[in-house]
Amino acid sequence: MILRHVLKKDLPALEKVLKPWSDEDPGILDILENLVSAGFGHEARCRILEIDKAIHCVSVWIPIKSNEVRILALALGQAPGDPASEKFLREEILGWVEMGITKVGISIPQSLSSSLTKCLRTCGFMFEGFSSCLDPAEKPGVRLCKHFLYRSVSQPEVLEFLRDLLLSLGYEIRNESEGFGYRTREEFRLPFMFSPWHRITRSGTDIIIHPPARILEPHELETLFFPLRIQAENEKPLLLPMEYKRACQLIDLPDGSAQQNTLFEPVSFCHPRSVHFSDMTYTHPAALKGIRKGLPLVFYVNGTGAVGVGRVEDWRLDKPDNPGSMTEETGCLDSVEFQELAASSGPMAGKVLVLSFQWYKPFKKPVALEEIRRMDESFNPQRTRALSPRLFQSILDWGNRLDT
């Protein structure tokens, strides 16, 4: 998979791919023509995910404020739950995070709403409204947006965080003994619609939303408002060490050219690059303690240092009867490494922890072992281990510095 900027040769294919959008707004084709001519001098951007030399996904977007973006057109893979489409959207979101964007909006024609909305919601977009009309020949479109929050929220603060968040999103709040109720404010309701009260309460460390009653998981909020992080009490990020060969198959490593970043957008938006399809790796099962969806990960390459961060998407313990089954998921499987990572005794003997991850972002420069040991002299990267919140933040700060 290749992620790249639009080229002149793409225009005939894009006219077909983006026809539902250009039917609504013919000016999109003019924007693409001008964008190809002006290159990065044009304010709009068009990114393409290419698979087997064919256009698989396209996004056309434009900054509308210093920290907001409007998507003018979006085309994703046709298959429901297409993993390449989700990967493409997450790559776009990571690029917007690097730009410091706080909101991205999109208005989708009704003919495309069912095919696009599910994938957008999976990646953290939310319903914002729809365009209405009284002409039966016209079809209402749907508006979605994604908000970006650049902060951490501790677990005890989540209830108050949600209260403030819902107020800012246009809900009215009713205080209750164990939490609060919320519903859409009257001025935001459509005619003939009644908005019932919903409730958010606390049960121990869990946040419960009603109805129906269920636990609101931290990773749901983290996806919705990425790069938001919910910091649970005593939670520690994981360090994932791996060999250089394995890392090259799985993740992007820091590129020294990123230090000469453009003033206008991240270098990742400017240059074509391969996209790793596999987001799954394996490690020692000792890392199972305290793991959750959304837990931060630091990727460490032996001989290089800490190279980037991501978040846990899912996990399982596995002892495959046929190593080929794991190779298909995680790429190259080194049988010697597999044996070294497997638990040697106890109930998990012979098993490894298989981890899938999302939101991977390489550092601007590696954080070498010597530098990490200046932060914590007891640091040992020989095996997957938990990092103290302080050491985790120090590694992030150092890896994202632009100076040498």
C-alpha positions in Angstrom: 0.0 0.0 0.0 1.3 3.4 -1.0 0.1 6.6 0.6 0.9 9.6 -1.6 -0.2 13.0 -2.9 -2.3 13.4 -6.0 -0.5 13.4 -9.4 -1.7 14.6 -12.8 -2.0 11.1 -14.1 -4.7 10.4 -11.4 -7.2 13.0 -12.6 -9.1 10.8 -15.1 -9.5 8.0 -12.5 -10.5 10.6 -9.8 -13.2 12.0 -12.0 -14.9 8.6 -11.8 -14.1 7.8 -8.2 -15.3 11.2 -7.0 -18.3 11.5 -9.3 -20.9 11.5 -6.4 -19.1 14.4 -4.9 -18.6 16.4 -8.1 -22.3 15.9 -9.0 -23.0 17.8 -5.7 -20.2 20.3 -6.2 -18.6 20.5 -9.7 -16.0 22.9 -8.2 -14.2 19.9 -6.7 -12.8 18.9 -10.1 -11.5 22.4 -10.6 -9.8 22.3 -7.2 -8.0 19.1 -8.2 -6.9 20.5 -11.5 -5.5 23.6 -9.7 -4.0 21.5 -7.0 -2.0 19.3 -9.5 -0.8 22.5 -11.2 0.2 24.4 -8.1 1.5 21.4 -6.0 2.1 22.2 -2.4 1.5 25.9 -3.1 -2.2 25.2 -3.2 -4.1 25.4 0.1 -6.1 22.2 -0.6 -4.7 18.7 -0.3 -5.6 15.4 -1.9 -4.1 12.2 -0.6 -4.4 8.8 -2.2 -4.0 5.2 -0.9 -2.8 3.1 -3.8 -3.0 -0.7 -3.7 -1.6 -2.7 -6.6 -1.3 0.5 -8.7 -5.0 1.3 -8.3 -6.6 4.1 -6.4 -8.3 2.5 -3.3 -9.0 5.6 -1.1 -9.0 9.3 -1.7 -9.4 12.4 0.5 -9.6 16.0 -0.6 -9.5 18.6 2.2 -8.8 22.2 2.8 -7.9 24.2 5.9 -10.7 26.6 6.8 -9.1 28.1 9.9 -5.7 27.9 11.5 -6.7 24.8 13.4 -9.7 23.4 11.4 -10.1 21.3 8.3 -13.1 20.6 6.0 -13.1 17.4 3.9 -14.4 18.3 0.4 -14.6 14.7 -0.8 -13.8 11.3 0.5 -13.8 7.9 -1.3 -13.1 4.6 0.6 -13.0 0.9 -0.3 -16.3 -0.6 -1.3 -16.1 -3.7 1.0 -17.9 -3.3 4.4 -15.4 -3.0 7.2 -12.5 -2.6 4.7 -9.3 -2.5 6.9 -7.4 -0.5 4.3 -10.0 2.2 4.5 -9.8 2.4 8.3 -6.0 2.4 8.0 -6.2 5.3 5.5 -8.5 7.4 7.7 -6.3 6.8 10.8 -3.2 7.9 8.8 -5.1 11.1 7.8 -6.0 11.7 11.5 -2.4 11.2 12.6 -1.3 13.8 10.1 -3.9 16.3 11.3 -2.8 15.7 14.9 0.8 16.5 13.8 -0.6 19.8 12.4 -2.4 20.6 15.7 -5.9 20.5 14.1 -8.7 20.7 16.6 -11.7 19.8 14.4 -12.4 18.2 11.0 -15.8 18.4 9.4 -17.4 16.6 6.4 -20.8 16.9 4.7 -21.7 13.7 3.0 -24.3 13.3 0.1 -27.1 11.0 1.1 -26.1 8.5 -1.7 -22.8 7.9 0.2 -23.9 8.3 3.8 -24.5 4.6 4.5 -21.1 3.5 3.0 -19.0 6.2 4.6 -20.6 6.9 8.0 -19.7 3.6 9.7 -16.0 3.8 8.8 -15.9 7.4 9.9 -17.5 6.6 13.2 -15.1 3.8 13.8 -12.3 6.2 13.5 -13.8 8.8 15.9 -16.1 11.0 13.8 -19.5 11.9 15.3 -22.9 13.0 13.9 -23.2 16.8 13.9 -26.4 17.4 11.9 -27.8 17.2 8.4 -28.9 19.5 5.6 -32.6 19.6 5.1 -34.9 20.7 2.3 -38.6 20.5 1.3 -38.1 19.6 -2.3 -38.8 15.8 -2.7 -36.2 15.8 -5.5 -33.5 16.9 -3.2 -31.9 14.5 -0.7 -30.6 15.6 2.7 -26.9 15.1 3.4 -25.4 14.2 6.7 -22.7 16.2 8.6 -20.1 14.5 10.7 -17.1 15.9 12.5 -14.1 14.8 14.5 -12.8 16.7 17.6 -9.2 16.5 18.7 -8.3 17.0 22.4 -4.6 17.3 23.2 -4.7 16.5 26.9 -4.9 13.7 29.4 -7.7 13.1 31.8 -7.2 11.1 35.0 -9.8 8.5 35.8 -11.3 10.4 38.8 -11.8 13.4 36.5 -13.7 11.6 33.8 -17.2 12.3 35.2 -16.6 16.1 35.3 -14.9 15.9 32.0 -18.0 14.3 30.4 -20.2 16.9 32.0 -18.2 19.8 30.5 -18.0 18.0 27.2 -21.7 17.4 26.8 -22.4 21.0 27.6 -20.0 22.1 24.9 -21.7 19.7 22.4 -25.1 21.3 22.9 -26.7 19.2 25.7 -28.5 20.4 28.8 -27.5 18.9 32.1 -29.5 17.8 35.1 -27.6 17.1 38.3 -28.3 13.8 40.1 -27.1 12.3 43.3 -24.7 9.8 41.7 -24.0 11.6 38.5 -26.0 13.7 36.0 -28.7 13.4 33.3 -28.3 14.9 29.8 -30.5 15.5 26.7 -30.4 17.6 23.6 -31.2 21.2 24.3 -34.7 22.3 23.1 -33.4 24.8 20.5 -31.4 22.0 18.8 -34.3 19.6 18.4 -36.3 19.0 15.2 -40.0 19.6 15.1 -42.2 16.8 16.6 -39.2 15.3 18.4 -38.9 14.7 22.1 -35.5 14.2 23.7 -35.6 11.8 26.7 -33.1 12.1 29.6 -30.1 9.9 29.5 -27.9 9.3 32.6 -24.2 9.0 33.4 -23.3 7.7 36.8 -20.2 6.3 38.6 -19.9 2.7 40.0 -16.6 2.4 41.7 -14.0 3.3 39.1 -16.4 2.6 36.2 -18.5 5.2 34.4 -22.0 3.8 33.5 -24.2 5.3 30.8 -28.0 4.7 30.7 -30.1 3.5 29.0 -29.3 0.7 28.4 -26.9 0.5 31.3 -23.4 -0.3 30.2 -19.8 0.6 31.1 -18.3 3.5 29.1 -14.8 2.2 28.3 -11.8 4.6 28.3 -10.8 3.7 24.8 -14.2 4.8 23.5 -13.5 8.4 24.6 -9.9 8.1 23.5 -10.9 7.1 19.9 -13.7 9.8 19.8 -11.4 12.6 20.8 -7.9 11.2 19.8 -5.2 12.1 20.8 -7.0 12.3 24.2 -5.7 9.9 26.8 -7.6 8.6 29.8 -5.1 8.0 32.6 -6.3 5.2 34.9 -4.9 5.0 38.4 -1.7 3.0 38.6 -1.8 2.5 34.8 1.6 2.2 33.1 2.4 2.2 29.4 4.2 -0.8 27.9 7.6 -0.9 26.2 7.7 -3.3 23.3 11.3 -4.3 22.3 12.0 -5.9 19.0 14.8 -6.6 16.5 15.5 -4.1 13.7 14.4 -6.6 10.9 11.0 -7.2 12.7 10.5 -3.4 13.2 11.1 -2.6 9.5 8.3 -5.1 8.6 5.9 -3.6 11.1 6.3 0.1 11.6 7.8 3.3 10.2 11.1 4.2 11.8 12.1 7.8 12.5 13.4 9.7 9.4 16.1 12.3 9.9 14.5 14.4 7.2 11.5 15.0 9.5 13.7 17.5 11.3 13.5 19.7 8.2 9.7 19.8 8.4 7.7 22.2 6.4 6.2 25.1 8.4 2.7 24.4 6.9 2.2 20.6 7.4 3.9 17.4 8.5 6.4 15.9 6.2 4.2 12.7 6.2 1.7 14.7 4.0 4.3 15.7 1.5 6.1 12.5 0.5 4.8 9.1 -0.8 5.5 6.2 1.6 4.6 2.6 2.1 1.9 1.8 4.6 2.3 -1.3 6.7 -0.9 -3.3 6.5 -0.1 -5.5 9.5 -0.7 -3.9 12.9 0.0 -7.0 14.9 3.0 -8.2 16.9 3.8 -10.6 19.6 5.6 -10.4 23.0 6.1 -12.1 26.3 2.8 -12.8 28.2 4.1 -11.0 31.3 2.8 -7.8 29.6 -0.8 -9.2 30.0 -1.0 -7.6 33.5 -2.8 -4.2 33.4 -3.4 -4.3 29.6 -6.4 -2.6 28.1 -7.6 -1.2 24.8 -6.0 2.2 24.3 -3.0 1.6 26.6 0.0 3.5 25.3 2.8 1.5 23.7 6.5 2.6 23.2 8.2 0.7 20.4 11.9 0.0 21.1 14.3 -1.3 18.5 17.3 -3.1 19.8 20.5 -1.2 18.8 18.5 1.9 17.8 16.4 2.9 20.8 12.7 4.0 21.3 11.3 4.8 17.8 7.6 5.6 18.2 4.4 5.2 20.1 1.0 3.6 19.5 -2.0 2.3 21.4 -3.3 -1.2 22.1 -6.2 -2.2 19.9 -6.7 -5.8 21.1 -4.8 -8.8 22.4 -4.9 -12.5 23.0 -2.7 -15.3 24.3 -1.8 -17.8 21.6 0.1 -21.0 21.2 -0.5 -21.8 17.5 -0.2 -25.5 16.5 1.0 -24.3 13.1 3.3 -21.2 13.3 2.1 -20.3 9.8 -1.2 -19.1 11.2 0.5 -16.5 13.3 2.9 -15.6 10.4 -0.1 -14.7 8.3 -1.3 -12.2 10.9 2.0 -10.7 12.1 4.3 -11.1 9.2 7.7 -12.8 9.5 7.8 -15.1 12.5 11.2 -15.9 13.8 10.9 -19.4 15.5 13.9 -18.7 17.8 12.4 -15.4 18.9 9.0 -17.0 19.4 10.6 -19.6 21.8 12.4 -16.8 23.6 9.3 -14.8 24.1 7.0 -17.7 25.1 6.4 -18.2 28.9 8.6 -21.0 30.1 6.4 -22.2 33.0 3.1 -21.7 34.7 -0.4 -21.6 33.2 0.9 -19.6 30.2 3.8 -21.9 29.4 4.6 -22.0 25.7 2.3 -19.1 24.9 3.0 -15.6 23.7 0.9 -12.4 23.9 -0.3 -11.4 20.5 -1.0 -7.6 20.3 -2.7 -5.6 17.7 -2.2 -1.8 17.8 -3.4 1.4 16.2 -2.4 5.1 16.1 1.3 4.3 15.6 3.4 7.5 15.2 7.2 7.4 14.7 9.3 9.8 16.8 11.1 12.6 15.0 14.3 10.9 16.1 15.1 7.7 18.0 15.7 7.9 21.8 18.9 6.0 22.4 19.4 3.6 25.2 22.0 5.9 26.8 19.6 8.8 26.8 16.8 6.7 28.4 19.2 5.6 31.1 19.9 9.2 31.9 16.2 9.5 32.6 16.1 6.2 34.5 19.4 4.4 35.3 17.6 1.1 36.0 16.0 1.0 32.5 16.4 -2.4 30.8 14.9 -3.0 27.3 15.5 -6.8 27.2 11.9 -7.7 27.6 8.5 -6.1 27.5 8.0 -4.0 30.6 5.8 -1.4 32.1 7.1 2.2 32.1 6.4 4.7 34.8 4.2 7.7 33.6 7.2 10.0 34.2 9.6 7.9 32.1 7.0 7.5 29.4 6.5 11.2 29.1 10.2 11.9 29.1 10.7 9.5 26.2 7.9 11.2 24.3 9.3 14.6 24.9 12.8 13.7 23.8 11.6 11.7 20.7 9.5 14.6 19.5 12.1 17.3 19.8 13.3 18.8 16.5 16.8 19.8 17.7 19.7 17.3 17.5 
